[in-house]
Amino acid sequence: MSIDYAARFEGLSSDALFVLEYGPDGTGSDTDAPREHIEGLLVVLADWRQALLDGARDDSGDYRRCLDAVREAWLQYSFRWVGGPSLPYPFDLPRAEVAP
């Protein structure tokens, strides 16, 4: 049975990281939870990367998408705060704007 790596990244966003920190009702305070979650996902990415390099998998597009999701979620989580600057979400340009 093949591991569904991509499923582990579903729903990942800075909002999901804030829920891990503050809880679904906003009253919690577990400042380590978002970092620990991202660290766990980085371990998954490392394993997945090795499987791609070994030729055991051929889902590099999904890998890239999940890697980008981790980057975007952590970037947004790390630099968003109440009263802070208005940041674009996501930072990536729309596909039509990206030069070939």
C-alpha positions as CSV (number, residue, x, y, z in Angstrom):
1,M,0.0,0.0,0.0
2,S,1.4,3.4,-1.0
3,I,1.5,6.2,1.5
4,D,-0.8,9.1,0.7
5,Y,1.7,11.9,1.6
6,A,-0.4,14.7,0.1
7,A,-3.4,13.9,2.4
8,R,-1.3,15.0,5.4
9,F,-1.2,18.5,3.9
10,E,-4.9,19.0,3.2
11,G,-6.3,22.0,4.9
12,L,-2.9,23.5,5.8
13,S,-3.0,27.2,6.0
14,S,-2.0,30.0,8.3
15,D,-5.5,30.0,9.6
16,A,-5.2,26.3,10.5
17,L,-1.9,27.1,12.4
18,F,-3.7,29.9,14.3
19,V,-6.4,27.4,15.3
20,L,-3.7,25.1,16.6
21,E,-2.3,27.9,18.7
22,Y,-5.5,29.5,20.0
23,G,-8.0,26.7,19.7
24,P,-11.2,26.7,17.6
25,D,-12.8,29.2,20.0
26,G,-9.8,31.6,20.1
27,T,-9.3,31.2,23.9
28,G,-6.4,28.7,23.9
29,S,-2.7,29.4,24.1
30,D,-0.4,26.7,22.8
31,T,2.4,28.6,21.1
32,D,4.4,25.5,20.4
33,A,1.6,23.7,18.5
34,P,2.0,25.4,15.1
35,R,5.8,25.0,15.1
36,E,5.5,21.3,16.1
37,H,2.9,20.7,13.4
38,I,5.1,22.3,10.7
39,E,8.2,20.3,12.0
40,G,6.2,17.1,11.6
41,L,5.2,18.0,8.1
42,L,8.9,18.8,7.2
43,V,9.7,15.2,8.3
44,V,7.0,13.9,6.0
45,L,8.4,16.1,3.1
46,A,11.9,14.8,3.8
47,D,10.7,11.2,3.6
48,W,8.6,11.9,0.5
49,R,11.6,13.7,-1.2
50,Q,13.8,10.7,-0.7
51,A,11.2,8.4,-2.2
52,L,11.0,10.6,-5.2
53,L,14.8,10.7,-5.6
54,D,15.0,6.9,-5.2
55,G,12.4,6.5,-8.0
56,A,9.9,4.9,-5.7
57,R,7.3,7.6,-6.4
58,D,6.4,9.8,-9.3
59,D,4.2,12.4,-7.7
60,S,6.7,15.3,-7.8
61,G,3.9,17.8,-8.7
62,D,2.0,16.9,-5.5
63,Y,5.3,17.1,-3.6
64,R,5.9,20.7,-4.9
65,R,2.4,21.7,-4.2
66,C,2.6,20.5,-0.6
67,L,6.1,22.1,-0.1
68,D,4.7,25.4,-1.3
69,A,1.7,25.0,1.0
70,V,4.0,24.6,4.0
71,R,6.1,27.6,3.0
72,E,3.0,29.8,2.5
73,A,1.3,28.7,5.7
74,W,4.4,29.3,7.8
75,L,5.1,32.6,6.1
76,Q,1.6,33.9,6.7
77,Y,1.5,32.6,10.2
78,S,4.9,34.0,11.2
79,F,4.1,37.5,10.0
80,R,0.4,38.0,10.6
81,W,-0.8,39.7,13.8
82,V,-3.7,41.7,14.9
83,G,-3.3,45.3,13.7
84,G,-0.4,44.2,11.4
85,P,0.0,45.0,7.7
86,S,-2.4,43.7,5.2
87,L,-0.6,40.8,3.4
88,P,-1.6,39.1,0.2
89,Y,-2.8,35.6,0.5
90,P,-1.1,33.8,-1.1
91,F,2.0,35.6,-2.0
92,D,2.3,33.7,-5.2
93,L,1.3,35.4,-8.4
94,P,-1.7,34.0,-10.3
95,R,-0.5,31.5,-12.9
96,A,-1.5,33.9,-15.7
97,E,0.9,36.5,-14.4
98,V,3.9,34.2,-14.2
99,A,6.2,34.5,-17.2
100,P,6.9,31.2,-19.0
